[in-house]
Amino acid sequence: MRDYAVELLVKMLETYSPSGKEEELSHFLLKRLEDFKIKSKIDKVGNVIAKIGQGKPRILLCGHLDTVPGKMEVRNESGILYGRGAVDAKSSLASMIITMKELNKLKLPGEITFAGVVEEEASSLGIKNLIKDGISTDYAIFGEPSGVDNITIGYKGSLNLKISCETEGGHSSAPWLFDNVIEKAYELWGLIKNFHFPNEDLESRFYSLSSCLVYMYGGEPRNITPSKCEFLVDIRIPPQLNAEKVFDSIKDIIDSFGRANPNIDIRISSVGKTKPFETSRDSILVRSFSWAIRKTRKNRVTLLKKTGTADINELALFLKIPMIAYGPGDSHLDHTSNEHIIIDDYLDSIHIYREAIMRLFDLYKKERGKEDGHKS
């Protein structure tokens, strides 16, 4: 299995698949799955879908086909494999495919759906189409780099705000006569940046708001006091809050600022939002992966809560089920020119996926047995 698994990942890394250009990889993986005698298809947006087993529980293995743009030489140096997507997230995707191959040999007590989705790095088109088509599952595992010894159980949500400010301009030789709208916009940004709710944990990066000024544009390269300025703010939201509440509070800040600066016309709009997500550390999904990691690696398991977002946030809007992200690789290498995976970590992750899923089937059966016993 080792040689085949490495060969598969190398082929996937050599197949360039930036967001929107995943077709070649989709067809490559479809052919591999069909070679494994697994019923598979490519849906209308380019997702690769495959299923094995039947009945409950139903488990979704979801990885993404795309990478950020930028080709890299694929090379194996002393057990370390370099290439675009080695971490984010073709190693996880390959692990899921090999897991499907191995488990297809068994008589499974449930159903596993594999989804290799498109445009995770861009518009989340792939996962959104799965949701539109009515995907239904009891547990979901997303292939993202958590590190082979770790499990990601939470992602912050996000709210992207576009704010425009406009006032009367004037000659820059007399700046005391006019409001400099860039300065006022930056003053407003400071109020937004420093805003927090009482129920935040300001000592925690996960359980508190964070705000980033993504861009600010205004003024003209002439001797005119700036009269127009636009800026975009990316706010990351902890699970005890929601985007609607944050938007309303920021709107209150802007309204107050507007009353104090009546010469400035201020407009705000939301240009994107994502729900925060956190799953229970006590779910049988988390327990199954923790058990499999300890069994395989003999290491302590760390449960991660990340400040970014992923496709898991999109599915959390639609399904209220246990979900995690798991996969080999150091996420600090995402999108970098040094992106690489330790091959032994990748191979261990395949074993962990297989062991964790079988453990999940077993724990699910035991929990259902207890529930049936209580009912009788």
C-alpha positions in Angstrom: 0.0 0.0 0.0 2.9 2.4 0.8 4.2 2.6 -2.8 0.7 3.0 -4.3 -0.2 5.7 -1.8 2.9 7.7 -2.5 2.5 7.3 -6.2 -1.1 8.5 -6.0 -0.1 11.6 -4.1 2.8 12.4 -6.4 0.4 12.2 -9.4 -2.1 14.5 -7.7 0.6 17.1 -6.9 1.8 17.0 -10.5 -1.7 17.7 -11.7 -2.0 21.5 -11.3 -5.5 22.4 -10.1 -5.9 26.0 -8.9 -9.5 27.1 -8.1 -11.7 27.0 -11.2 -9.3 24.6 -13.0 -9.8 21.3 -11.3 -11.2 19.3 -14.3 -8.0 17.3 -15.0 -7.7 16.3 -11.4 -11.4 15.4 -11.2 -11.2 13.0 -14.1 -8.0 11.5 -12.8 -9.5 10.7 -9.4 -12.8 9.5 -11.0 -10.7 7.0 -13.0 -8.9 5.8 -9.9 -12.1 5.3 -7.9 -13.7 3.4 -10.8 -10.6 1.2 -10.9 -11.3 0.4 -7.2 -14.8 -0.7 -8.3 -16.4 2.2 -6.4 -19.5 3.8 -7.8 -18.5 7.3 -8.6 -19.5 10.4 -10.7 -18.6 14.0 -11.4 -21.5 16.4 -10.6 -22.5 19.5 -12.6 -19.9 21.8 -10.9 -17.0 19.3 -11.1 -17.2 17.6 -7.6 -16.1 14.0 -7.5 -18.6 11.9 -5.6 -18.2 8.3 -4.6 -20.1 6.0 -2.2 -19.5 2.7 -0.5 -21.6 0.7 2.0 -25.2 1.3 3.0 -27.3 2.1 6.0 -26.5 4.1 9.1 -24.4 5.8 10.2 -23.7 7.8 7.2 -20.2 9.4 7.1 -19.1 12.1 4.7 -15.4 12.4 3.8 -15.0 15.8 2.2 -11.7 17.1 0.7 -11.0 19.8 -1.8 -9.5 19.4 -5.3 -8.2 22.9 -5.7 -5.2 24.8 -4.5 -4.2 28.4 -4.5 -2.5 29.5 -7.8 1.3 29.0 -8.2 3.1 26.0 -9.6 5.8 24.2 -7.6 8.3 21.5 -8.6 7.2 18.2 -7.2 10.1 16.4 -5.6 10.8 13.8 -3.0 13.8 14.7 -0.7 14.6 12.2 2.0 11.1 11.3 2.8 9.7 14.8 2.4 7.4 15.5 -0.5 7.3 19.0 -1.9 4.6 20.4 -4.2 1.6 22.8 -4.4 -1.2 21.3 -2.3 1.1 18.9 -0.4 -0.4 20.4 2.8 -3.5 22.2 1.6 -4.9 19.8 1.0 -4.1 17.0 -1.4 -2.4 14.8 1.2 -5.7 14.7 3.1 -7.6 14.1 -0.1 -5.3 11.2 -1.1 -5.7 9.7 2.4 -9.4 9.7 2.0 -9.3 8.1 -1.4 -6.9 5.3 -0.2 -9.3 4.9 2.8 -12.2 4.4 0.5 -10.2 1.8 -1.5 -9.3 -0.1 1.7 -12.7 0.0 3.3 -14.4 -1.0 0.1 -13.0 -4.5 0.6 -15.0 -4.9 3.8 -18.7 -5.4 4.6 -19.4 -2.0 6.2 -22.1 -1.5 8.8 -22.9 1.9 7.4 -22.4 4.2 4.4 -19.4 6.4 3.5 -19.6 9.2 0.9 -16.5 10.7 -0.5 -16.7 14.2 -2.0 -13.7 15.9 -3.7 -15.0 19.4 -4.0 -14.0 22.4 -6.2 -13.2 26.0 -5.3 -12.7 25.7 -1.6 -9.9 28.3 -1.8 -12.2 30.7 -3.7 -16.0 30.6 -3.6 -16.8 27.3 -1.8 -18.8 26.4 -5.0 -18.3 22.7 -4.5 -19.6 22.4 -0.9 -22.4 24.8 -1.7 -23.5 22.6 -4.6 -23.5 19.5 -2.3 -25.8 21.5 0.1 -28.0 22.6 -2.8 -28.3 18.9 -3.8 -29.5 18.0 -0.3 -26.5 16.2 1.1 -27.5 14.2 4.1 -25.1 12.6 6.6 -24.7 11.8 10.3 -21.0 12.7 10.6 -18.7 14.8 8.5 -14.9 14.7 8.3 -13.1 17.5 6.3 -9.7 16.9 4.9 -7.7 19.9 6.1 -4.2 20.1 7.6 -4.6 19.7 11.4 -1.3 17.9 11.8 -1.3 14.1 12.0 -1.5 14.1 15.8 -4.2 16.8 16.1 -8.0 17.2 15.4 -9.6 20.5 14.5 -12.9 20.9 16.3 -13.6 24.6 15.7 -13.4 27.4 13.2 -14.2 31.0 13.7 -16.8 32.6 11.5 -16.3 35.7 9.5 -18.0 39.0 8.5 -16.6 41.1 5.7 -17.7 44.8 5.8 -17.3 47.4 3.1 -17.5 50.9 4.5 -17.5 54.1 2.4 -17.0 57.6 3.6 -17.6 60.8 1.6 -17.5 64.5 2.4 -16.7 67.8 0.7 -13.2 68.2 -0.5 -11.0 71.3 -0.6 -7.6 72.6 -1.3 -4.8 70.8 0.6 -3.1 74.1 1.4 -5.9 74.8 3.9 -6.5 71.4 5.6 -8.1 73.1 8.6 -11.1 74.1 6.6 -12.2 70.6 5.6 -12.5 67.1 7.1 -9.9 64.8 5.7 -12.0 61.8 4.9 -9.1 59.3 5.0 -8.2 60.4 8.5 -11.8 60.2 9.5 -12.1 56.7 8.0 -9.0 55.6 9.9 -10.5 57.0 13.1 -13.7 55.0 12.5 -11.6 51.9 11.8 -9.9 52.3 15.2 -13.4 52.2 16.9 -14.3 49.1 15.0 -11.0 47.4 15.7 -11.2 48.0 19.5 -14.9 47.0 19.8 -15.7 43.9 21.9 -18.7 42.2 23.5 -18.9 41.5 27.2 -19.2 37.8 26.7 -15.9 37.5 24.8 -12.8 35.9 26.4 -10.2 38.5 25.5 -7.4 36.2 26.6 -8.4 33.7 23.9 -7.8 34.2 20.2 -10.6 31.8 19.4 -13.3 33.1 21.8 -12.9 36.8 21.0 -13.5 39.0 18.0 -10.5 39.9 15.8 -10.7 42.6 13.1 -8.3 43.2 10.2 -8.2 46.2 7.9 -7.9 44.5 4.5 -7.6 47.5 2.3 -8.3 51.3 2.3 -8.5 53.4 -0.7 -9.1 57.2 -1.0 -7.9 60.5 -2.2 -6.3 61.7 -5.4 -2.6 62.4 -6.3 -3.3 66.1 -6.5 -3.4 69.0 -4.1 -7.0 68.2 -2.9 -8.0 67.3 0.6 -9.4 63.7 0.3 -13.2 63.6 0.0 -13.8 59.9 -0.6 -12.5 56.8 1.1 -13.5 53.2 1.1 -12.2 50.4 3.3 -12.8 46.7 3.8 -12.8 45.0 7.2 -12.5 41.3 7.8 -13.9 40.4 11.2 -13.5 36.9 12.7 -16.3 35.7 14.9 -16.1 33.3 17.9 -18.9 30.6 18.3 -20.7 32.4 21.1 -21.6 35.3 18.7 -23.1 35.5 15.2 -22.5 37.7 12.1 -25.9 39.4 12.5 -25.2 40.5 16.0 -21.8 41.8 15.1 -23.1 43.7 12.1 -25.8 45.4 14.1 -23.2 46.5 16.7 -20.8 47.8 14.1 -23.7 49.6 12.5 -24.4 51.3 15.9 -20.8 52.4 16.1 -21.0 53.9 12.6 -24.3 55.7 13.4 -22.8 57.2 16.5 -19.7 58.3 14.6 -21.9 59.8 11.9 -23.8 61.9 14.4 -20.5 63.2 15.8 -19.3 63.9 12.3 -22.4 65.2 10.4 -20.4 66.4 7.4 -19.5 62.8 6.5 -21.8 60.5 4.6 -21.0 56.9 5.8 -22.4 53.7 4.2 -21.8 50.1 5.3 -22.6 46.9 3.6 -21.9 43.2 4.3 -20.0 41.6 1.4 -19.7 38.1 2.9 -20.3 36.2 6.1 -19.7 32.7 7.5 -21.1 31.1 10.6 -18.6 30.1 13.3 -18.4 26.4 14.1 -17.4 24.3 17.1 -18.2 20.6 17.8 -18.3 18.8 21.1 -15.0 17.2 22.2 -17.1 14.4 23.7 -18.8 13.4 20.4 -18.1 9.8 19.3 -16.5 11.3 16.2 -13.8 13.2 18.1 -13.4 10.2 20.4 -12.9 7.8 17.5 -10.2 9.9 15.9 -8.5 10.5 19.2 -8.4 6.7 19.8 -7.0 6.1 16.3 -4.3 8.7 16.6 -3.2 7.3 20.0 -3.2 3.8 18.7 -1.2 4.7 15.5 1.1 7.3 16.7 1.5 6.6 20.5 1.2 10.4 21.0 -0.9 12.8 22.9 -3.8 14.2 20.9 -4.4 17.9 20.7 -7.8 19.4 19.8 -7.4 22.5 17.8 -9.7 25.6 17.4 -8.7 27.6 14.4 -9.2 31.4 13.8 -9.7 30.8 10.0 -12.7 29.4 8.1 -13.1 26.4 5.8 -15.9 24.5 3.9 -16.9 23.0 7.3 -18.4 26.4 8.2 -20.7 26.2 5.1 -22.0 22.8 6.0 -22.5 23.9 9.6 -25.1 26.3 8.3 -27.1 23.4 6.9 -26.5 20.4 9.1 -26.3 20.3 12.9 -24.2 17.2 13.2 -20.7 16.3 14.7 -18.0 17.5 12.3 -14.2 17.7 12.5 -11.3 18.6 10.2 -8.4 16.2 10.1 -5.4 15.7 7.9 -1.6 15.6 7.9 0.6 18.6 7.4 1.7 21.8 9.1 -0.9 24.5 8.2 1.7 27.2 8.6 3.0 25.9 5.2 -0.3 26.5 3.4 0.1 28.6 0.3 3.8 29.0 0.7 6.7 28.3 -1.6 8.0 25.7 0.9 4.8 23.6 1.0 5.7 20.0 1.9 4.5 16.9 3.7 6.4 14.3 5.6 5.6 11.1 3.8 5.4 9.0 7.0 2.9 11.4 8.4 0.8 11.1 5.3 0.9 7.3 5.4 0.0 7.3 9.1 -3.0 9.5 8.4 -4.4 6.9 6.0 -4.2 4.3 8.9 -5.8 6.8 11.3 -8.7 7.5 8.9 -9.4 3.8 8.5 -9.1 3.0 12.2 -11.2 6.0 13.2 -14.0 5.2 10.8 -14.2 1.6 11.9 -14.2 2.8 15.6 -16.9 5.3 14.8 -19.1 2.5 13.3 -18.5 0.4 16.5 -19.3 3.3 18.9 -22.4 4.3 16.9 -23.7 0.7 17.2 -23.1 0.7 20.9 -24.8 4.0 21.5 -27.8 2.9 19.5 -27.9 -0.3 21.5 -28.0 1.7 24.7 -30.8 3.9 23.4 -32.9 0.9 22.3 -32.3 -0.6 25.8 -33.6 2.5 27.5 -36.7 2.6 25.3 -37.6 -1.0 26.1 
